[in-house]
Amino acid sequence: MRIVDLQTPARLYAVTETESVYGGRSFSFAGTDITWGDFKPDAPVAETTTEGDAFVVQAADFICRSAAGMARGGRLNLKGFDWTIISLDEGADGAVRVRLERIHL
């Protein structure tokens, strides 16, 4: 992967977990890093629930050089939108493909 292909900055938000004094757990997102990659969004798809509520699902690939700090369930903020990390896989050339998804109403 060439550096010139990495044109889109993304802020990484990692999931942090804390335990309450009563033994419960709470999860939050903490901004950790900015990474650069090649952002390839798919076309949005409109869907409806059995109750008739409509929503839009959009998937995307973010190709970058490293998955340091990224994990399934974390978030990337790209172009003003929060995307959930669905999966990560490394190609033979060392590039990392991060599969993203966002749902909006």
N, C-alpha and C positions, 0 to 999 in steps of 0.2 A: 504494500500500500504506500503510495506516494504522499508526501506531506501536502502537496497541492490539492489532493482530493479531499482533504479534511477542512471543509469550509464552514461548518456549522458548529457553533459553541453550544454546549449543553451543561447546565448545572445539575450535579448529582446530589440527590437527597437519599441518604441511607436511613434505614429503619432502625430506630433505637428503642430498646425495651427497658422499662423500669418496673420495679416491684413496689406495690403500695405497702403501707404498714400493716394492712389486713391480709396480705398474701396475694392480692390480685395483681394483674399485670396491665400496664398501659403501653401503647405503642405510639410513637411520634416520628416525624421525619426531620432530620437535621441536615442542613446544607453542608456538604463536605468539600466538593471539588468542582472545577470546570474542566470538561474534556472536549476535544474537538473531534468531529467525525463527518461522515457523509450521510446525510439524512434523506431517506427515501420513503415518504408516506404513501400508503395505499389510498384508494378512493373510499370515502366514508360510506357506510352501509346503514340504512334505516331499518330498525327492527321494532317489533311490538311485543309486549308481554301478553299473557293469556287474559289479563284484565283490561287490555286495550291501551295501556300506557306506551307511548312511543319514545324511543331513544335512538341515538346514533352511535355506532361503534366504528372506530377507525384504527387500523393497524399500521405499523411502520417498521422499517429496519433502520438501525443506526449502526453504521460500520465504522469502527475505530481501531486504534492500535493496541489498546489495553483495557482489560475489564477490572482494573484495580479499584477496589471499593464498591464495585457493582455486585448486586445480588438480586435474585428473583424476588419480586415484591417491592423493590426499591423504586425510586422515581427519577426521571430525567425531566428537566424543564427545558423545552425546546421551543423557540419562537413564541414565547408567552403562554404555552400550554403545558400542563403536567401530563406526562406519559408514564404508565406503569410498566416496569420491566417484567416481561412474561418469560423470556428465556435468553440464555447466552450460549453461543458456541463459537469455537475458534476454527478458522479455516486452515488449510495446509500452508498458506502463505503467512500465517501468524496474525492476520486481521481477525478482529472479534466482531461477530454479528450479534447485535442486541435487538431482540424482537420486542417491540413496544405496542401498547394498546391504550386508547383513551375512550372513555364513554362520556357522552354529553347529551343533555336533554334538549 
